[in-house]
Each structure stands twice: as C-alpha cells, then as structure tokens.
Amino acid sequence: MSTRSLLFKLPLIGTTFVLGALIFTSLNAREFTDKQGRKINAEIVSYTDDSVELKMGNNTYGVPIENLSLEDQVYITEWIKANPAATGYRFRLYSDLEMLKRSTKDGIMVQDRLKTVPYEYTLVVYNQSKSAITDVDIRYEIYVNDVVDTRGNRYAQLAVGAEKIDRLQTIPGKLTKKTIPADGKIEFKHEFPTEIYVDRDGGRIDQAASDKVIGVRVRVYKDDKLLWEYGEAEDDKRFAQASWQDEAASEETSPVE
C-alpha cells in the first residue's frame, strides 16, 4: 500500500487535518487524540489562551485544547509550564491619521483666531494567530504635542510674546472583552481635536503656535496580562519621548461593524 493511500482527510473543529501515518515527522512530534478517538502525529509549536498550534509537516493548525483527550490536555499543561515564552499570539497594527476639517472662533486680540482642527485615527488590530483570541482588552493612547493650551485660555499669553511650551497630551481609549477571529481583525476609530492659534502681531498675521499629533500606541491585554504592544509615529523624535501613561479615564470605543 502506498503512503498516499494511508492518508485521509478528516475535519476537526472546522479545520481539515491530514491524519494517519506520516513518514516525515519531527523528533518532537507525538500522537494526539481527539475526543472522538481520531489520532494525529504532530508537534506543539505554540499556544494561546485556549488553543495550541500543532505542526504537521510544513503546516500548522490551531486546535482547541478542550477538543483533545484528557491525557493530551495534561501533556499540554505541562508543555506550557516548560515553554512559557512559546505563546502563539501574533498581531499587526494598521493606522491611518486623517484631518477632518477646520473651524475658527475668535481669539484674544482683534482678528486673532483660534482654530480647532479635528483629526481621526482609524486603527485596525489584526490577529495573525491560527486561533481566535477571546476576551481581550485593547487599550490605546494617542499622543499630541499640545502647544496651544486652551485650559483657562492659557494660549492668550502667546499674543503678548510668551514662550511656547510643549505639553504631552495623552488621549486614551479602550475596547474591552472583545474576540478577534483567527486570521481576523477588529477595526475602530477615534476622533480628537487639536488647535492652531493665529496671532495678529503689529499688522502682520502669523501662525503663532499649533498642536501636532505625535503618534499612537496600542496594547492588547488578556486578564490584565500584556500580550502585545506596538506604536506608529507621526513624529519619530517626539514619539520616542512619549511613554505609556496608562490613563485610567479612557473611554470605551465601539468597533466598526
């Protein structure tokens, strides 16, 4: 009987596996059995919260741990203890910053203007794992170099020659208890304002100061354990100086359907 005739395909939790005799197997491979008694020769390469990635040949497959035999589940528990760094969590971030519009209101002096410039970040977190990731919290912080400080009209001092002072403004947000499908994504948006102060100085109008978007940083947590962090900068130099603030007052963000 040929090797080809020994191989047959059998679905297991929505994923097709090649089962049976495998001639070329890793030295670390072992026989796994699902709760229906079907067997595969494979090697564990990583794990997530409730799944393992099993490698057979050149392919890997995400398998829910609960679908395997009790003996396999015990083995997997011990394997995870011995290989704590072998997590299969893999993410990727896409970000897009867009200026929406400009609005103008009166400033401090005659013909001075304070312009509000709304921006919107579109953020997409991709799950590149072979298994769905459940009950994760996504927290993010948008950083702005806040030169036009509107708190108590402090920007008014710019009209009389005050020195511009940089202030890190952190705009936080979060999504809680979300599921990201295997090879799937979750997309969300956050709109926020920046300001430009235009000063009329001795008959000459100039842009005295303007806020600047520094960048955004995203973290993924599960049970308060940090799984992944990534940032994308609009200003590389200033972004390197902007550390995670862990703002408690972050607002809940709804994903884009």
C-alpha positions in Angstrom: 0.0 0.0 0.0 1.4 3.4 -0.9 1.9 6.2 1.6 -0.6 8.2 -0.3 -3.3 5.6 0.4 -2.6 5.7 4.1 -3.5 9.4 4.3 -7.0 10.6 4.6 -8.7 13.9 5.5 -11.0 14.4 8.4 -12.5 17.7 9.7 -11.7 18.7 13.2 -13.4 21.9 14.5 -13.8 23.5 11.1 -10.2 22.8 10.1 -9.1 20.0 7.8 -6.2 17.8 9.0 -4.2 15.1 7.3 -4.5 12.1 9.6 -2.8 8.7 9.7 0.7 7.6 9.1 3.3 10.3 8.5 6.7 9.2 7.3 8.4 12.5 7.8 7.8 13.6 11.4 9.7 15.8 13.8 11.6 14.3 16.6 9.4 16.3 19.0 6.2 15.0 17.5 3.8 12.8 19.4 0.4 11.2 18.9 -2.6 13.4 19.8 -6.1 12.0 20.1 -9.3 14.0 19.9 -12.4 13.1 22.0 -13.8 11.1 19.1 -10.7 8.8 19.1 -9.1 10.2 15.9 -5.3 10.4 16.0 -2.7 12.7 14.6 1.1 12.8 14.8 2.1 16.4 15.4 4.3 18.8 17.4 3.2 21.6 19.6 4.8 24.9 18.5 2.9 27.5 20.4 -0.2 28.1 22.5 -2.8 30.8 23.1 -5.4 31.1 25.9 -7.5 28.0 24.9 -5.7 26.6 21.8 -2.5 25.1 20.7 -0.8 25.2 17.3 0.1 21.8 16.1 2.7 21.4 13.3 2.4 18.6 10.8 5.0 18.7 8.0 5.2 22.3 6.8 1.7 23.2 8.0 0.4 24.4 11.4 -3.2 24.2 12.6 -5.0 25.8 15.6 -6.7 23.2 17.7 -8.9 24.0 20.8 -7.4 22.3 23.8 -10.8 21.1 25.1 -11.3 19.0 22.0 -8.3 16.8 22.8 -8.2 13.8 25.1 -7.7 14.3 28.9 -4.2 12.7 28.6 -3.3 15.3 25.9 -4.7 18.1 27.9 -2.4 17.1 30.8 0.6 16.9 28.5 -0.2 20.3 27.0 -0.5 21.9 30.5 3.0 20.5 31.4 4.3 21.7 28.0 3.1 25.2 28.5 4.8 25.3 32.0 8.0 24.2 30.4 7.7 26.6 27.5 6.1 29.8 28.9 7.5 32.0 26.2 6.1 30.0 23.3 2.9 32.0 23.0 1.2 32.0 19.6 -0.2 35.5 19.9 0.7 37.4 16.8 -0.7 40.8 16.0 -0.3 43.5 13.4 -1.4 47.2 13.6 -2.7 49.4 10.7 -3.2 53.1 11.5 -4.4 56.0 9.3 -4.5 59.6 10.5 -6.9 61.9 8.7 -7.6 65.6 9.1 -11.3 66.1 9.1 -11.9 69.9 8.9 -11.0 73.2 10.4 -13.3 75.5 12.4 -12.4 79.0 13.5 -13.5 81.1 16.5 -12.4 84.5 17.9 -9.1 84.6 19.6 -7.8 87.0 22.2 -6.9 90.2 20.2 -8.6 91.8 17.3 -8.5 89.4 14.3 -6.7 86.8 16.4 -8.1 83.4 15.7 -8.2 80.1 17.5 -8.7 77.2 15.0 -9.8 73.8 16.0 -8.6 71.0 13.8 -10.3 67.7 14.3 -8.4 64.5 13.4 -9.4 60.9 13.2 -7.3 57.8 13.7 -8.5 54.7 12.1 -6.9 51.7 13.9 -7.0 48.1 12.9 -5.6 45.3 15.0 -5.0 42.1 13.1 -4.9 38.7 14.8 -2.4 36.6 12.8 -2.7 33.6 15.0 -4.2 30.3 13.9 -6.8 30.5 16.7 -9.5 33.1 17.7 -8.5 35.2 20.7 -11.3 35.8 23.1 -12.0 38.3 25.9 -9.1 40.6 25.1 -8.8 44.2 26.1 -7.4 46.6 23.5 -6.1 49.9 25.1 -4.6 52.7 23.1 -3.1 56.1 23.6 -2.9 59.0 21.1 -0.2 61.5 21.8 -0.4 65.2 20.9 2.3 67.9 21.4 -0.1 70.4 23.0 1.4 73.9 22.4 -1.9 75.8 22.2 -3.1 75.1 25.8 -6.7 76.1 25.9 -7.1 75.3 29.6 -8.2 78.6 31.1 -7.3 80.4 27.9 -3.6 80.0 28.6 -2.9 80.4 24.9 -3.7 84.1 25.4 -0.2 84.6 26.6 1.1 83.8 23.1 -0.4 87.1 21.9 2.0 89.1 24.1 5.1 87.2 23.3 5.1 84.4 25.8 7.3 81.4 25.1 5.7 78.4 23.6 5.6 75.5 26.0 5.3 71.9 24.8 3.0 69.7 26.8 2.3 66.0 26.2 -1.4 65.4 25.8 -2.5 61.8 26.1 -5.9 60.8 24.6 -6.7 57.3 25.8 -9.3 54.8 24.7 -10.2 51.1 25.1 -12.2 48.2 23.9 -13.0 45.6 26.5 -13.8 41.8 26.3 -13.5 41.5 22.5 -13.0 38.5 20.4 -10.7 38.7 17.3 -11.2 35.7 14.9 -8.3 33.6 13.7 -6.6 35.5 10.8 -9.2 38.2 11.5 -9.2 41.8 12.6 -11.0 44.4 14.8 -11.3 48.0 13.5 -12.1 51.1 15.4 -11.9 54.9 15.1 -11.2 57.8 17.5 -11.8 61.5 16.7 -9.9 64.1 18.7 -9.2 67.9 18.4 -6.0 69.9 18.0 -5.7 73.7 18.0 -3.9 76.3 16.0 -3.5 79.9 17.3 -3.1 82.6 14.7 -1.8 85.9 16.1 -2.1 89.4 14.6 1.2 91.0 15.5 1.9 94.6 14.5 -0.3 94.4 11.5 1.2 91.1 10.4 -0.8 87.9 10.9 1.2 84.7 11.6 0.7 81.3 12.9 1.9 81.7 16.5 1.6 78.1 17.6 0.0 74.8 16.6 -0.5 71.4 18.2 1.0 68.4 16.5 0.0 64.8 16.5 2.9 62.7 17.7 1.5 59.2 17.1 -0.4 56.3 18.6 0.4 53.3 20.8 -1.7 50.2 21.1 -1.6 47.4 23.7 -3.5 44.1 23.8 -4.3 42.5 27.2 -5.9 39.3 28.4 -6.7 39.0 32.1 -4.5 42.1 32.6 -1.5 40.3 31.1 0.1 42.3 28.3 0.2 40.2 25.1 1.4 42.8 22.6 2.4 46.4 22.2 3.0 48.4 19.1 3.2 52.1 18.2 3.2 54.1 15.0 4.7 57.6 14.9 3.8 60.8 13.0 6.9 62.5 14.6 9.6 59.9 15.3 11.7 62.1 17.6 8.9 63.2 19.9 7.2 59.8 19.8 10.4 58.2 21.2 9.9 60.6 24.2 6.2 59.7 24.7 5.9 56.7 27.1 2.8 54.8 28.0 0.8 56.8 30.5 -1.8 54.1 31.5 -4.6 56.7 31.7 -7.4 55.4 33.9 -10.1 57.6 32.4 -10.1 56.1 29.0 -13.4 56.0 27.1 -15.0 52.8 25.7 -14.7 52.7 21.9 -17.0 50.8 19.7 -15.6 48.7 16.9 -16.5 49.4 13.3 -19.1 46.9 12.1 
